[in-house]
C-alpha cells in the first residue's frame, strides 16, 4: 500500500496557481464589466425615463418617448413584475420597464 503525501512546497505551489487563476478571472470580469458599461452608456442616455412606443422615429416626442424601430435588432423588454430567463446573450440589449412603462434600466446580456 502506498500513501501519497503532499509536500509543503507542492501545497504552496497549488495555492499560488489557484490565487493567480482567481486574480486573472477577476481582471477579466472587471474588463468585461467596463466594456459592457461603455456600450450601455449611450443607450442609457437615449432611453432612461422614456416610454417605448410603436411609432415611426420622426413622430415620437423625443423628451418622453423612444421608437421601437430604433432599438437594436437583438433586444428584449422586461416589463415591471415580469420574470426573466437567466440566459446570457452578450449582444442583446435587455430593457427593464417600471410600473408606468418607462425605461428604468438596461444592460447588455
N, C-alpha and C positions, 0 to 999 in steps of 0.2 A: 504494500500500500504506500503510495506516495502522497505527501502532503505538499500543498503549494502555499508558500508564504510570500507575502508582498514585502519587499524591502522598503524602508522609509524613502529611498531615492525614487523608486518606481511610483509610490503613492504620491509623492510631491510632484513628480512629472505629470501624472494623471490629473492632479488638481490644477496644475498650471495650464495644461491643454484645455481643460474644462473652462477655466476662467477666461482664457483667450477666446474660446469659441463663444462664450456668453457675451464678452465685450464686443466681438465682431457682430453678433446678432443685434445687439443694442445699437451699434453705429448704423447698421443697415435699416433698422426700424426708424431711427431718427432721420436718416436721409429720405426714406420713403415718406415720412410724415411731412418733412419740409417740402418735398416735391409736390405732394398732394395739396398742401396748403397753398402753394404758389399757383397751382392750377385752379383751385377753388376761388381764390381772391376775386378775379373779375366777375365770376358768376354771382358771388355774394353781393358785389356792388350793384349788379343789374337786377337781382331777384328778391333779396331780403325785404320783407314788408309788402310785397306786391302780390296781387291775385293773378293766377294764371287764367287766361281767357282764350276762347276759341274764336278769335277774330284775326283778320289779316294785320300784320305789323303796323301798317300805316293808319289803322283805325283805333289803336289802343291809346289809352291815357297813360303816357309813359311814367307819370308820377305814381300811379296806382296799379297799373296792370302790366303784364308781360304776355306776349302771344305764345301759345303752344308751338306754333310754327317755327319760332326762333330758338327752341330748345335743341340741344344736340340729339342726333338720331338715337344714341344709346342713353336712355334716361328712364327713370321710374319715379312715380309720385306716391308718397305715403301720406294718406290723409290722417288727420287727428284721430286718435283712438284705434287706428288700424294696426294689425300686426305686421310683422316684416320678416321675410325669409332672411336667413343669415348667409345667403350666397354672396360671395365677394366677386364682383366684376369690376376690375380696376378702371376701365374706360367709361363706365356707366355713371352718369350724374344722378344721384339719389336726392330727391327734393322732399322735404318734410313740411307739411302744411299745418297751421294752427287751427284752432276750433272755428275760426272765421273764414278759413280757406286761403289765408295769406301765407306766403312762404316764410317759414320760421327759421329754418336752417337747411343746409345742404352739405353734401360730401360726394367725393368720387369713390366708387366702390360698391 
